[in-house]
Amino acid sequence: MPGALPMDRIEDCISFVIGKAAQQVTRRARELLAPFGVTPVQYAVLKVVCDADALSGVDIGKRMVLDSASITGVLDRLESLGLIVRKPNPDDRRAQVITASDNARQLLPRLDREMDRLNEEAAAILETDRERIFRDLRHLGDNGKWNQDV
């Protein structure tokens, strides 16, 4: 690329820097959610389930971009915590419908406050506003923007 500087150190590689940042964000999210016995992935799935009337595991997997084995494990754990309910799908007996339990709906606002805290902490560290952080990261994560001619 014209004008691009050579990468002399791994610390100057976007993949490395974003990976390290993701580790720190995930570590802090775990700390904030630990008192509630929920992991960041479980929180994300719970958030998706609470925002809908009923979903299938496939629907959740698509929304979360997780494979079926991963979703099944997360749903198993959420069910054991009493945070989701699985019921047979009346339209497809091979599938299940997943809904949030009353306990989940009561817990979610507290989990949301902790994740809002995480977002505010990240914005303070980056010395910018949340909207800009999310705009830039979504822009970077937009698969349609990546091509050979960038």
C-alpha positions in Angstrom: 0.0 0.0 0.0 1.4 3.4 -0.9 2.3 5.4 2.2 1.9 2.5 4.6 4.5 2.2 7.3 6.2 -1.2 7.7 5.2 -3.1 10.8 8.3 -3.4 12.9 6.7 -4.7 16.1 3.8 -7.1 16.7 2.3 -4.3 19.0 1.8 -2.3 15.8 -0.4 -5.0 14.2 -4.2 -4.2 14.4 -5.0 -7.9 14.9 -2.8 -8.1 18.0 -3.9 -4.8 19.4 -7.6 -5.6 19.0 -7.1 -9.1 20.4 -5.5 -7.6 23.5 -8.2 -5.0 23.9 -10.9 -7.8 23.5 -9.1 -9.8 26.3 -9.3 -6.8 28.6 -12.9 -6.0 27.8 -13.9 -9.7 28.3 -11.9 -9.9 31.6 -13.7 -6.8 32.9 -17.1 -8.1 31.8 -16.5 -11.3 33.6 -15.6 -9.4 36.8 -18.8 -7.3 36.6 -21.1 -10.3 35.8 -19.5 -12.8 38.2 -21.6 -11.7 41.3 -24.6 -12.8 39.3 -23.2 -16.1 38.2 -23.4 -15.2 34.5 -20.7 -15.1 31.9 -20.5 -12.5 29.1 -21.7 -15.0 26.5 -24.5 -16.1 28.7 -25.5 -12.4 29.3 -25.5 -11.8 25.5 -27.7 -14.8 24.8 -30.0 -13.9 27.7 -30.3 -10.4 26.4 -31.3 -11.8 22.9 -33.8 -14.2 24.5 -35.4 -11.5 26.7 -35.8 -9.1 23.8 -38.0 -11.7 22.0 -41.1 -13.6 22.8 -39.7 -16.9 21.8 -36.8 -18.1 19.7 -35.3 -21.3 18.5 -31.7 -22.2 19.2 -31.0 -21.7 15.5 -32.4 -18.2 15.7 -30.2 -17.4 18.7 -27.1 -18.9 17.0 -27.6 -16.8 13.9 -28.1 -13.6 15.9 -25.1 -14.3 18.1 -23.0 -15.8 15.2 -22.3 -18.9 17.3 -22.4 -22.5 16.1 -25.1 -24.9 17.4 -22.9 -26.7 19.8 -21.8 -23.5 21.5 -25.4 -22.3 21.7 -26.6 -25.6 23.1 -24.0 -25.4 25.9 -24.9 -21.8 26.8 -28.6 -22.7 26.8 -28.0 -25.7 29.0 -26.3 -23.5 31.5 -28.9 -20.8 31.4 -31.6 -23.4 31.9 -29.8 -24.9 34.9 -29.6 -21.4 36.3 -33.4 -21.1 35.9 -33.0 -18.2 33.4 -34.6 -19.7 30.3 -37.4 -22.2 29.6 -37.3 -24.7 26.8 -40.6 -25.9 25.4 -41.4 -28.1 22.4 -42.1 -26.1 19.3 -45.7 -26.7 18.3 -44.9 -26.3 14.6 -41.8 -28.6 14.6 -41.6 -31.4 17.1 -37.8 -31.7 16.4 -37.2 -28.1 17.6 -37.6 -26.2 20.9 -38.8 -22.8 21.7 -36.7 -20.8 24.1 -38.2 -18.1 26.3 -36.8 -16.1 29.2 -38.0 -17.0 32.7 -39.4 -14.5 35.1 -36.1 -14.7 37.1 -34.3 -13.7 33.9 -36.5 -10.7 33.3 -36.0 -9.6 36.9 -32.2 -10.1 36.7 -31.6 -8.5 33.3 -31.9 -4.9 34.4 -29.1 -5.4 36.9 -26.9 -7.2 34.3 -27.6 -4.3 31.8 -26.4 -1.8 34.4 -23.2 -3.7 34.8 -22.7 -3.8 31.0 -23.5 0.0 30.8 -20.8 0.5 33.4 -18.4 -1.5 31.2 -19.2 0.7 28.2 -18.7 3.8 30.2 -15.4 2.6 31.6 -14.2 1.8 28.1 -15.2 5.2 26.8 -13.4 6.9 29.7 -10.2 4.8 29.0 -10.4 5.7 25.3 -11.3 9.3 26.1 -14.1 9.4 23.7 -17.9 8.9 23.6 -19.7 5.6 23.4 -21.4 6.4 20.1 -18.0 6.9 18.4 -16.6 3.7 19.8 -19.5 1.7 18.6 -19.7 3.5 15.2 -16.0 2.9 14.6 -15.9 -0.8 15.7 -19.1 -1.6 13.7 -17.5 0.0 10.7 -14.4 -2.0 11.2 -16.4 -5.2 11.7 -18.5 -4.7 8.6 -17.5 -7.6 6.5 -18.7 -5.9 3.3 -15.9 -3.2 3.7 -13.1 -5.7 3.6 -11.6 -6.5 0.2 -8.3 -6.6 -1.6 -8.6 -3.0 -2.8 -9.0 -1.3 0.5 
